[in-house]
Amino acid sequence: MNGMGSQAAELYREMPNNLRDHVSQICVLSACSHAGLLHEVELSLMKFL
């Protein structure tokens, strides 16, 4: 996501649930992590579990 962690997280939140899969989850977690958005990563992980 090339340093666009916030945008990646927002797009993921807007994505319909039936389109979300393990690949999209890993991508958004990676984008947020690389952008230093640890709070976003934590919130996303709580939703995945």
PyMOL Python script that loads the backbone (N, CA, C, O; Angstrom):
from pymol import cmd

cmd.read_pdbstr("""\
ATOM      1  N   MET A   1       0.819  -1.188   0.000  1.00  0.00           N
ATOM      2  CA  MET A   1       0.000   0.000   0.000  1.00  0.00           C
ATOM      3  C   MET A   1       0.861   1.249   0.000  1.00  0.00           C
ATOM      4  O   MET A   1       0.334   2.361   0.032  1.00  0.00           O
ATOM      5  N   ASN A   2       2.169   1.086  -0.035  1.00  0.00           N
ATOM      6  CA  ASN A   2       3.098   2.188  -0.262  1.00  0.00           C
ATOM      7  C   ASN A   2       2.903   3.397   0.638  1.00  0.00           C
ATOM      8  O   ASN A   2       2.737   4.516   0.151  1.00  0.00           O
ATOM      9  N   GLY A   3       2.922   3.179   1.949  1.00  0.00           N
ATOM     10  CA  GLY A   3       2.831   4.277   2.895  1.00  0.00           C
ATOM     11  C   GLY A   3       1.455   4.889   3.035  1.00  0.00           C
ATOM     12  O   GLY A   3       1.314   5.997   3.553  1.00  0.00           O
ATOM     13  N   MET A   4       0.460   4.192   2.588  1.00  0.00           N
ATOM     14  CA  MET A   4      -0.903   4.724   2.632  1.00  0.00           C
ATOM     15  C   MET A   4      -1.757   3.885   3.583  1.00  0.00           C
ATOM     16  O   MET A   4      -2.839   3.421   3.225  1.00  0.00           O
ATOM     17  N   GLY A   5      -1.250   3.704   4.790  1.00  0.00           N
ATOM     18  CA  GLY A   5      -1.915   2.860   5.774  1.00  0.00           C
ATOM     19  C   GLY A   5      -3.307   3.328   6.132  1.00  0.00           C
ATOM     20  O   GLY A   5      -4.224   2.515   6.247  1.00  0.00           O
ATOM     21  N   SER A   6      -3.478   4.617   6.308  1.00  0.00           N
ATOM     22  CA  SER A   6      -4.803   5.150   6.656  1.00  0.00           C
ATOM     23  C   SER A   6      -5.812   4.894   5.545  1.00  0.00           C
ATOM     24  O   SER A   6      -6.954   4.515   5.803  1.00  0.00           O
ATOM     25  N   GLN A   7      -5.381   5.104   4.314  1.00  0.00           N
ATOM     26  CA  GLN A   7      -6.272   4.867   3.185  1.00  0.00           C
ATOM     27  C   GLN A   7      -6.594   3.380   3.058  1.00  0.00           C
ATOM     28  O   GLN A   7      -7.727   3.016   2.743  1.00  0.00           O
ATOM     29  N   ALA A   8      -5.609   2.525   3.299  1.00  0.00           N
ATOM     30  CA  ALA A   8      -5.835   1.078   3.240  1.00  0.00           C
ATOM     31  C   ALA A   8      -6.854   0.653   4.286  1.00  0.00           C
ATOM     32  O   ALA A   8      -7.747  -0.144   3.996  1.00  0.00           O
ATOM     33  N   ALA A   9      -6.729   1.176   5.494  1.00  0.00           N
ATOM     34  CA  ALA A   9      -7.663   0.837   6.567  1.00  0.00           C
ATOM     35  C   ALA A   9      -9.067   1.329   6.233  1.00  0.00           C
ATOM     36  O   ALA A   9     -10.045   0.626   6.485  1.00  0.00           O
ATOM     37  N   GLU A  10      -9.172   2.519   5.673  1.00  0.00           N
ATOM     38  CA  GLU A  10     -10.482   3.063   5.314  1.00  0.00           C
ATOM     39  C   GLU A  10     -11.131   2.239   4.204  1.00  0.00           C
ATOM     40  O   GLU A  10     -12.321   1.934   4.275  1.00  0.00           O
ATOM     41  N   LEU A  11     -10.365   1.882   3.192  1.00  0.00           N
ATOM     42  CA  LEU A  11     -10.908   1.054   2.114  1.00  0.00           C
ATOM     43  C   LEU A  11     -11.354  -0.305   2.636  1.00  0.00           C
ATOM     44  O   LEU A  11     -12.379  -0.835   2.206  1.00  0.00           O
ATOM     45  N   TYR A  12     -10.590  -0.863   3.554  1.00  0.00           N
ATOM     46  CA  TYR A  12     -10.962  -2.155   4.128  1.00  0.00           C
ATOM     47  C   TYR A  12     -12.271  -2.038   4.907  1.00  0.00           C
ATOM     48  O   TYR A  12     -13.125  -2.920   4.821  1.00  0.00           O
ATOM     49  N   ARG A  13     -12.429  -0.961   5.663  1.00  0.00           N
ATOM     50  CA  ARG A  13     -13.667  -0.761   6.424  1.00  0.00           C
ATOM     51  C   ARG A  13     -14.878  -0.618   5.494  1.00  0.00           C
ATOM     52  O   ARG A  13     -15.983  -1.036   5.840  1.00  0.00           O
ATOM     53  N   GLU A  14     -14.665  -0.030   4.322  1.00  0.00           N
ATOM     54  CA  GLU A  14     -15.749   0.159   3.359  1.00  0.00           C
ATOM     55  C   GLU A  14     -16.035  -1.096   2.536  1.00  0.00           C
ATOM     56  O   GLU A  14     -17.085  -1.194   1.901  1.00  0.00           O
ATOM     57  N   MET A  15     -15.112  -2.049   2.545  1.00  0.00           N
ATOM     58  CA  MET A  15     -15.253  -3.260   1.748  1.00  0.00           C
ATOM     59  C   MET A  15     -16.392  -4.131   2.297  1.00  0.00           C
ATOM     60  O   MET A  15     -16.473  -4.346   3.507  1.00  0.00           O
ATOM     61  N   PRO A  16     -17.266  -4.630   1.424  1.00  0.00           N
ATOM     62  CA  PRO A  16     -18.329  -5.528   1.895  1.00  0.00           C
ATOM     63  C   PRO A  16     -17.735  -6.769   2.568  1.00  0.00           C
ATOM     64  O   PRO A  16     -16.710  -7.293   2.131  1.00  0.00           O
ATOM     65  N   ASN A  17     -18.380  -7.223   3.615  1.00  0.00           N
ATOM     66  CA  ASN A  17     -17.867  -8.361   4.382  1.00  0.00           C
ATOM     67  C   ASN A  17     -17.629  -9.596   3.528  1.00  0.00           C
ATOM     68  O   ASN A  17     -16.678 -10.338   3.774  1.00  0.00           O
ATOM     69  N   ASN A  18     -18.470  -9.831   2.533  1.00  0.00           N
ATOM     70  CA  ASN A  18     -18.310 -11.038   1.729  1.00  0.00           C
ATOM     71  C   ASN A  18     -17.084 -10.985   0.815  1.00  0.00           C
ATOM     72  O   ASN A  18     -16.699 -12.009   0.250  1.00  0.00           O
ATOM     73  N   LEU A  19     -16.472  -9.823   0.660  1.00  0.00           N
ATOM     74  CA  LEU A  19     -15.256  -9.707  -0.148  1.00  0.00           C
ATOM     75  C   LEU A  19     -13.982  -9.762   0.690  1.00  0.00           C
ATOM     76  O   LEU A  19     -12.888  -9.911   0.146  1.00  0.00           O
ATOM     77  N   ARG A  20     -14.116  -9.646   1.984  1.00  0.00           N
ATOM     78  CA  ARG A  20     -12.946  -9.690   2.863  1.00  0.00           C
ATOM     79  C   ARG A  20     -12.479 -11.134   3.012  1.00  0.00           C
ATOM     80  O   ARG A  20     -13.279 -12.046   3.223  1.00  0.00           O
ATOM     81  N   ASP A  21     -11.182 -11.318   2.898  1.00  0.00           N
ATOM     82  CA  ASP A  21     -10.614 -12.642   3.115  1.00  0.00           C
ATOM     83  C   ASP A  21      -9.282 -12.495   3.831  1.00  0.00           C
ATOM     84  O   ASP A  21      -8.883 -11.389   4.196  1.00  0.00           O
ATOM     85  N   HIS A  22      -8.588 -13.624   4.033  1.00  0.00           N
ATOM     86  CA  HIS A  22      -7.330 -13.572   4.778  1.00  0.00           C
ATOM     87  C   HIS A  22      -6.277 -12.738   4.057  1.00  0.00           C
ATOM     88  O   HIS A  22      -5.425 -12.133   4.709  1.00  0.00           O
ATOM     89  N   VAL A  23      -6.316 -12.694   2.744  1.00  0.00           N
ATOM     90  CA  VAL A  23      -5.334 -11.907   1.989  1.00  0.00           C
ATOM     91  C   VAL A  23      -5.558 -10.412   2.230  1.00  0.00           C
ATOM     92  O   VAL A  23      -4.606  -9.676   2.487  1.00  0.00           O
ATOM     93  N   SER A  24      -6.804  -9.967   2.149  1.00  0.00           N
ATOM     94  CA  SER A  24      -7.077  -8.540   2.375  1.00  0.00           C
ATOM     95  C   SER A  24      -6.787  -8.155   3.822  1.00  0.00           C
ATOM     96  O   SER A  24      -6.347  -7.035   4.084  1.00  0.00           O
ATOM     97  N   GLN A  25      -7.025  -9.064   4.763  1.00  0.00           N
ATOM     98  CA  GLN A  25      -6.724  -8.791   6.169  1.00  0.00           C
ATOM     99  C   GLN A  25      -5.226  -8.596   6.372  1.00  0.00           C
ATOM    100  O   GLN A  25      -4.804  -7.650   7.037  1.00  0.00           O
ATOM    101  N   ILE A  26      -4.431  -9.482   5.804  1.00  0.00           N
ATOM    102  CA  ILE A  26      -2.974  -9.374   5.937  1.00  0.00           C
ATOM    103  C   ILE A  26      -2.472  -8.094   5.276  1.00  0.00           C
ATOM    104  O   ILE A  26      -1.588  -7.426   5.813  1.00  0.00           O
ATOM    105  N   CYS A  27      -3.022  -7.752   4.128  1.00  0.00           N
ATOM    106  CA  CYS A  27      -2.589  -6.536   3.425  1.00  0.00           C
ATOM    107  C   CYS A  27      -2.857  -5.279   4.240  1.00  0.00           C
ATOM    108  O   CYS A  27      -1.993  -4.408   4.343  1.00  0.00           O
ATOM    109  N   VAL A  28      -4.052  -5.179   4.820  1.00  0.00           N
ATOM    110  CA  VAL A  28      -4.364  -3.973   5.595  1.00  0.00           C
ATOM    111  C   VAL A  28      -3.546  -3.940   6.881  1.00  0.00           C
ATOM    112  O   VAL A  28      -3.115  -2.865   7.298  1.00  0.00           O
ATOM    113  N   LEU A  29      -3.324  -5.074   7.512  1.00  0.00           N
ATOM    114  CA  LEU A  29      -2.486  -5.104   8.713  1.00  0.00           C
ATOM    115  C   LEU A  29      -1.056  -4.691   8.388  1.00  0.00           C
ATOM    116  O   LEU A  29      -0.435  -3.937   9.138  1.00  0.00           O
ATOM    117  N   SER A  30      -0.543  -5.179   7.282  1.00  0.00           N
ATOM    118  CA  SER A  30       0.814  -4.825   6.869  1.00  0.00           C
ATOM    119  C   SER A  30       0.921  -3.335   6.549  1.00  0.00           C
ATOM    120  O   SER A  30       1.874  -2.678   6.968  1.00  0.00           O
ATOM    121  N   ALA A  31      -0.049  -2.803   5.813  1.00  0.00           N
ATOM    122  CA  ALA A  31      -0.032  -1.377   5.457  1.00  0.00           C
ATOM    123  C   ALA A  31      -0.075  -0.503   6.699  1.00  0.00           C
ATOM    124  O   ALA A  31       0.665   0.476   6.801  1.00  0.00           O
ATOM    125  N   CYS A  32      -0.939  -0.853   7.642  1.00  0.00           N
ATOM    126  CA  CYS A  32      -1.046  -0.067   8.878  1.00  0.00           C
ATOM    127  C   CYS A  32       0.234  -0.169   9.697  1.00  0.00           C
ATOM    128  O   CYS A  32       0.705   0.823  10.253  1.00  0.00           O
ATOM    129  N   SER A  33       0.787  -1.363   9.766  1.00  0.00           N
ATOM    130  CA  SER A  33       2.014  -1.565  10.528  1.00  0.00           C
ATOM    131  C   SER A  33       3.164  -0.750   9.938  1.00  0.00           C
ATOM    132  O   SER A  33       3.901  -0.093  10.673  1.00  0.00           O
ATOM    133  N   HIS A  34       3.317  -0.791   8.621  1.00  0.00           N
ATOM    134  CA  HIS A  34       4.391  -0.045   7.964  1.00  0.00           C
ATOM    135  C   HIS A  34       4.206   1.459   8.095  1.00  0.00           C
ATOM    136  O   HIS A  34       5.181   2.211   8.088  1.00  0.00           O
ATOM    137  N   ALA A  35       2.968   1.897   8.215  1.00  0.00           N
ATOM    138  CA  ALA A  35       2.694   3.332   8.361  1.00  0.00           C
ATOM    139  C   ALA A  35       2.753   3.778   9.817  1.00  0.00           C
ATOM    140  O   ALA A  35       2.563   4.957  10.114  1.00  0.00           O
ATOM    141  N   GLY A  36       3.016   2.836  10.732  1.00  0.00           N
ATOM    142  CA  GLY A  36       3.105   3.181  12.145  1.00  0.00           C
ATOM    143  C   GLY A  36       1.756   3.360  12.810  1.00  0.00           C
ATOM    144  O   GLY A  36       1.655   4.010  13.850  1.00  0.00           O
ATOM    145  N   LEU A  37       0.733   2.797  12.227  1.00  0.00           N
ATOM    146  CA  LEU A  37      -0.621   2.933  12.762  1.00  0.00           C
ATOM    147  C   LEU A  37      -0.944   1.734  13.648  1.00  0.00           C
ATOM    148  O   LEU A  37      -1.825   0.933  13.335  1.00  0.00           O
ATOM    149  N   LEU A  38      -0.232   1.627  14.737  1.00  0.00           N
ATOM    150  CA  LEU A  38      -0.387   0.467  15.605  1.00  0.00           C
ATOM    151  C   LEU A  38      -1.779   0.384  16.213  1.00  0.00           C
ATOM    152  O   LEU A  38      -2.284  -0.713  16.451  1.00  0.00           O
ATOM    153  N   HIS A  39      -2.405   1.523  16.466  1.00  0.00           N
ATOM    154  CA  HIS A  39      -3.768   1.506  17.009  1.00  0.00           C
ATOM    155  C   HIS A  39      -4.735   0.885  15.997  1.00  0.00           C
ATOM    156  O   HIS A  39      -5.618   0.114  16.373  1.00  0.00           O
ATOM    157  N   GLU A  40      -4.568   1.218  14.721  1.00  0.00           N
ATOM    158  CA  GLU A  40      -5.400   0.627  13.665  1.00  0.00           C
ATOM    159  C   GLU A  40      -5.187  -0.881  13.600  1.00  0.00           C
ATOM    160  O   GLU A  40      -6.141  -1.643  13.441  1.00  0.00           O
ATOM    161  N   VAL A  41      -3.931  -1.308  13.725  1.00  0.00           N
ATOM    162  CA  VAL A  41      -3.624  -2.741  13.701  1.00  0.00           C
ATOM    163  C   VAL A  41      -4.313  -3.434  14.867  1.00  0.00           C
ATOM    164  O   VAL A  41      -4.914  -4.495  14.700  1.00  0.00           O
ATOM    165  N   GLU A  42      -4.224  -2.834  16.038  1.00  0.00           N
ATOM    166  CA  GLU A  42      -4.846  -3.422  17.226  1.00  0.00           C
ATOM    167  C   GLU A  42      -6.364  -3.533  17.048  1.00  0.00           C
ATOM    168  O   GLU A  42      -6.945  -4.573  17.359  1.00  0.00           O
ATOM    169  N   LEU A  43      -7.003  -2.485  16.556  1.00  0.00           N
ATOM    170  CA  LEU A  43      -8.452  -2.522  16.331  1.00  0.00           C
ATOM    171  C   LEU A  43      -8.825  -3.579  15.299  1.00  0.00           C
ATOM    172  O   LEU A  43      -9.810  -4.299  15.465  1.00  0.00           O
ATOM    173  N   SER A  44      -8.042  -3.667  14.243  1.00  0.00           N
ATOM    174  CA  SER A  44      -8.320  -4.649  13.201  1.00  0.00           C
ATOM    175  C   SER A  44      -8.170  -6.065  13.722  1.00  0.00           C
ATOM    176  O   SER A  44      -8.982  -6.936  13.411  1.00  0.00           O
ATOM    177  N   LEU A  45      -7.137  -6.295  14.511  1.00  0.00           N
ATOM    178  CA  LEU A  45      -6.935  -7.634  15.066  1.00  0.00           C
ATOM    179  C   LEU A  45      -8.080  -8.034  15.977  1.00  0.00           C
ATOM    180  O   LEU A  45      -8.494  -9.193  15.975  1.00  0.00           O
ATOM    181  N   MET A  46      -8.591  -7.105  16.746  1.00  0.00           N
ATOM    182  CA  MET A  46      -9.704  -7.416  17.637  1.00  0.00           C
ATOM    183  C   MET A  46     -10.946  -7.810  16.838  1.00  0.00           C
ATOM    184  O   MET A  46     -11.716  -8.664  17.277  1.00  0.00           O
ATOM    185  N   LYS A  47     -11.146  -7.204  15.686  1.00  0.00           N
ATOM    186  CA  LYS A  47     -12.300  -7.537  14.846  1.00  0.00           C
ATOM    187  C   LYS A  47     -12.121  -8.891  14.164  1.00  0.00           C
ATOM    188  O   LYS A  47     -13.096  -9.607  13.938  1.00  0.00           O
ATOM    189  N   PHE A  48     -10.870  -9.246  13.835  1.00  0.00           N
ATOM    190  CA  PHE A  48     -10.614 -10.505  13.141  1.00  0.00           C
ATOM    191  C   PHE A  48     -10.806 -11.699  14.053  1.00  0.00           C
ATOM    192  O   PHE A  48     -11.203 -12.775  13.606  1.00  0.00           O
ATOM    193  N   LEU A  49     -10.525 -11.508  15.335  1.00  0.00           N
ATOM    194  CA  LEU A  49     -10.559 -12.641  16.263  1.00  0.00           C
ATOM    195  C   LEU A  49     -11.917 -12.939  16.760  1.00  0.00           C
ATOM    196  O   LEU A  49     -12.096 -13.867  17.549  1.00  0.00           O
TER     197      LEU A  49
END
""", "prot")
cmd.dss("prot")
cmd.show_as("cartoon", "prot")
cmd.util.cbc("prot")
cmd.orient("prot")
